[in-house]
Amino acid sequence: MYNCCTMVGRIATELELRHNSDGVAVTSFRIAVNRKYVRKGEERKTDYFNVVCWRDVAEFVCKHFDKGKLILIEGEMQQRQYTDKNGNSATVFELVAEHVSL
C-alpha cells in the first residue's frame, strides 16, 4: 500500500511553533489550494487542507514561511479521531508533512 500526497498552496493561517509534552516541535496550519478546473462563468474554487509538521520540518516551516506564502508539501494523508469540547466524536484529515519546499 502507498500513501503519498503532494500539494502546492498558500499558507492560510498564522504559524506557531509549539512543543508537545515530550518536547517535540510541532506546528499545524491550513493551506489553500486552487482547483485546476474552472467552469465557464464561475470563479475558481479553492480547497483548504489541514497540515501538521513535526520536528525539524516544523522548525523549518516556522522559520522560513509566513501566512500567504506559497509552499510545496509532500507527505502522507492521515485521519485522526478526537473528542471535541462538547463530548462529540469527530474525525479530521491531515497532511503529515515529510518534506516542504519554498
One Martini backbone bead per residue (centre of mass of N, CA, C, O) as a GRO file, in nm:
protein
  102
    1MET     BB    1   0.101   0.033   0.014
    2TYR     BB    2   0.015   0.387  -0.067
    3ASN     BB    3   0.100   0.720   0.082
    4CYS     BB    4   0.092   1.005  -0.133
    5CYS     BB    5   0.127   1.366  -0.100
    6THR     BB    6   0.091   1.657  -0.319
    7MET     BB    7   0.117   2.013  -0.244
    8VAL     BB    8   0.011   2.343  -0.364
    9GLY     BB    9   0.010   2.642  -0.158
   10ARG     BB   10  -0.135   2.860   0.072
   11ILE     BB   11  -0.098   2.998   0.365
   12ALA     BB   12  -0.395   3.048   0.588
   13THR     BB   13  -0.226   3.060   0.858
   14GLU     BB   14  -0.081   3.100   1.137
   15LEU     BB   15   0.232   3.046   1.279
   16GLU     BB   16   0.319   2.789   1.538
   17LEU     BB   17   0.552   2.693   1.764
   18ARG     BB   18   0.549   2.383   1.930
   19HIS     BB   19   0.536   2.164   2.225
   20ASN     BB   20   0.516   1.881   2.353
   21SER     BB   21   0.546   1.683   2.638
   22ASP     BB   22   0.832   1.572   2.493
   23GLY     BB   23   0.954   1.831   2.316
   24VAL     BB   24   0.820   1.825   2.037
   25ALA     BB   25   0.804   1.969   1.745
   26VAL     BB   26   0.508   2.167   1.634
   27THR     BB   27   0.287   2.225   1.347
   28SER     BB   28  -0.025   2.386   1.244
   29PHE     BB   29  -0.215   2.416   0.931
   30ARG     BB   30  -0.341   2.587   0.644
   31ILE     BB   31  -0.423   2.529   0.299
   32ALA     BB   32  -0.456   2.683  -0.021
   33VAL     BB   33  -0.617   2.520  -0.307
   34ASN     BB   34  -0.644   2.537  -0.632
   35ARG     BB   35  -0.832   2.455  -0.882
   36LYS     BB   36  -0.803   2.367  -1.214
   37TYR     BB   37  -1.104   2.380  -1.261
   38VAL     BB   38  -1.322   2.597  -1.460
   39ARG     BB   39  -1.620   2.711  -1.493
   40LYS     BB   40  -1.814   2.869  -1.688
   41GLY     BB   41  -1.882   3.169  -1.507
   42GLU     BB   42  -1.681   3.094  -1.281
   43GLU     BB   43  -1.503   3.069  -1.008
   44ARG     BB   44  -1.242   2.968  -0.855
   45LYS     BB   45  -1.177   2.705  -0.653
   46THR     BB   46  -1.112   2.636  -0.299
   47ASP     BB   47  -0.908   2.438  -0.097
   48TYR     BB   48  -0.876   2.310   0.241
   49PHE     BB   49  -0.585   2.204   0.435
   50ASN     BB   50  -0.447   2.007   0.669
   51VAL     BB   51  -0.138   2.058   0.855
   52VAL     BB   52   0.149   1.864   0.978
   53CYS     BB   53   0.450   1.929   1.171
   54TRP     BB   54   0.765   1.782   1.258
   55ARG     BB   55   1.031   1.892   1.398
   56ASP     BB   56   1.232   2.009   1.157
   57VAL     BB   57   0.994   2.090   0.979
   58ALA     BB   58   0.861   2.284   1.179
   59GLU     BB   59   1.104   2.475   1.211
   60PHE     BB   60   1.135   2.551   0.913
   61VAL     BB   61   0.855   2.670   0.862
   62CYS     BB   62   0.863   2.892   1.094
   63LYS     BB   63   1.125   3.035   0.973
   64HIS     BB   64   1.041   3.055   0.631
   65PHE     BB   65   0.732   3.114   0.690
   66ASP     BB   66   0.407   3.256   0.597
   67LYS     BB   67   0.133   3.396   0.560
   68GLY     BB   68   0.069   3.352   0.200
   69LYS     BB   69   0.271   3.152   0.129
   70LEU     BB   70   0.424   2.943  -0.077
   71ILE     BB   71   0.380   2.573  -0.074
   72LEU     BB   72   0.547   2.260  -0.068
   73ILE     BB   73   0.399   1.932  -0.006
   74GLU     BB   74   0.516   1.623   0.137
   75GLY     BB   75   0.311   1.326   0.218
   76GLU     BB   76   0.064   1.211   0.448
   77MET     BB   77  -0.256   1.097   0.469
   78GLN     BB   78  -0.454   1.145   0.765
   79GLN     BB   79  -0.649   1.014   1.031
   80ARG     BB   80  -0.832   1.161   1.319
   81GLN     BB   81  -0.951   1.105   1.637
   82TYR     BB   82  -1.185   1.296   1.847
   83THR     BB   83  -1.287   1.500   2.125
   84ASP     BB   84  -1.477   1.746   2.182
   85LYS     BB   85  -1.593   1.992   2.406
   86ASN     BB   86  -1.895   1.838   2.377
   87GLY     BB   87  -1.830   1.510   2.338
   88ASN     BB   88  -1.776   1.472   2.038
   89SER     BB   89  -1.714   1.285   1.773
   90ALA     BB   90  -1.422   1.318   1.555
   91THR     BB   91  -1.285   1.388   1.221
   92VAL     BB   92  -0.955   1.425   1.079
   93PHE     BB   93  -0.767   1.552   0.807
   94GLU     BB   94  -0.408   1.507   0.739
   95LEU     BB   95  -0.107   1.648   0.637
   96VAL     BB   96   0.196   1.483   0.677
   97ALA     BB   97   0.494   1.626   0.676
   98GLU     BB   98   0.820   1.552   0.520
   99HIS     BB   99   0.825   1.780   0.290
  100VAL     BB  100   0.954   2.109   0.205
  101SER     BB  101   0.903   2.405  -0.012
  102LEU     BB  102   0.954   2.726  -0.159
   0.00000   0.00000   0.00000
